[in-house]
Amino acid sequence: MRIPFIKMHGLGNDFVVLDARETALPAITDAIAARIADRREGIGCDQMIVLEPSDAADFKMRIFNADGGEVEACGNASRAVALLHGTAARVETAGGTIALEPAEGGASVDMGVPKFKWDAVPLAYAMDTANMPVGWDDLDAPMAINVGNPHVIFFVDDADAINLAAIGPVIETDPLFPERINVNVASVAGEDHLTLHVWERGVGLTRACGTGACATAVAAIRKGIARSPVNVTLPGGDLTIAWEQGGSIRMTGPATEAYRGSFEWDDYS
Ligand SMILES: N[C@H](CCC[C@H](N)C(=O)O)C(=O)O
């Protein structure tokens, strides 16, 4: 079966998008998703995104990390799908319903209301998620927030100086995080301006992480070291995150369609 795809990215966080809203795909397994994402022998991407019909929203967006695991949310892909879809839409995800609004060269997305309780992140046991009594090497006293998917956020003096490639996988897979975790290391770069590096659950270091920017901006606002809207600078570029206590998160930023292609499903199944 020949499958068309659209290669897209948000600030360099890249996706293979399969639009199955009209024609159903064969069953997707973790192994198939990982093979498609593989940059050496597959098409190559950080996440594979599958669009399907939905009974609860305009359509459904499924997200598969490069390791094949299906997860709840993907901010950069949400903007890419908004660009692809072309009009405002409500989209069902495993992390909740989000609202897409295409904008010039990208999109604005209502990512829903963040969750702060330890068992909503989730953590393996109860603790104050606003100032966690834990640490790894140079990183300690993080915050943990669920923005559809789980994030731990460390604020340091110089985020560029942290060897996230080394400590990221250790934290991602720590037993404190029963569903693993996305690891965010940020610094205050100016008034309401953060710099951020992310080790993504199931992927590794990426050029950008939209949900990481959302979680980190919310954490900074809660901590009183930034006010909404927050400009978050990632290695791939900038996102604007707006949030007020008790409300939903609004992320605005670019999205890009790179090229279109197709592949033989049997080559990956
Ligand atoms: N690695 C993330 C999913 C993709 C998040 C990131 N690509 C984004 O833009 O939000 C997770 O396992 O929750």
The ligand as a MOL file (V3000), in Angstrom:
LIG
                    3D

  0  0  0     0  0            999 V3000
M  V30 BEGIN CTAB
M  V30 COUNTS 13 12 0 0 0
M  V30 BEGIN ATOM
M  V30 1 N 8.6120 14.0090 23.3260 0
M  V30 2 C 7.2900 14.5000 23.7710 0
M  V30 3 C 6.3050 14.5910 22.5860 0
M  V30 4 C 6.6820 15.6630 21.6130 0
M  V30 5 C 6.8340 16.9850 22.2810 0
M  V30 6 C 7.5330 18.0430 21.4570 0
M  V30 7 N 7.9970 17.6310 20.1690 0
M  V30 8 C 6.6220 19.2390 21.3190 0
M  V30 9 O 6.7660 19.9930 20.3570 0
M  V30 10 O 5.7860 19.4490 22.2090 0
M  V30 11 C 6.6860 13.5230 24.7640 0
M  V30 12 O 7.0760 12.3570 24.7640 0
M  V30 13 O 5.8150 13.9500 25.5270 0
M  V30 END ATOM
M  V30 BEGIN BOND
M  V30 1 1 1 2
M  V30 2 1 2 3
M  V30 3 1 2 11
M  V30 4 1 3 4
M  V30 5 1 4 5
M  V30 6 1 5 6
M  V30 7 1 6 7
M  V30 8 1 6 8
M  V30 9 2 8 9
M  V30 10 1 8 10
M  V30 11 2 11 12
M  V30 12 1 11 13
M  V30 END BOND
M  V30 END CTAB
M  END
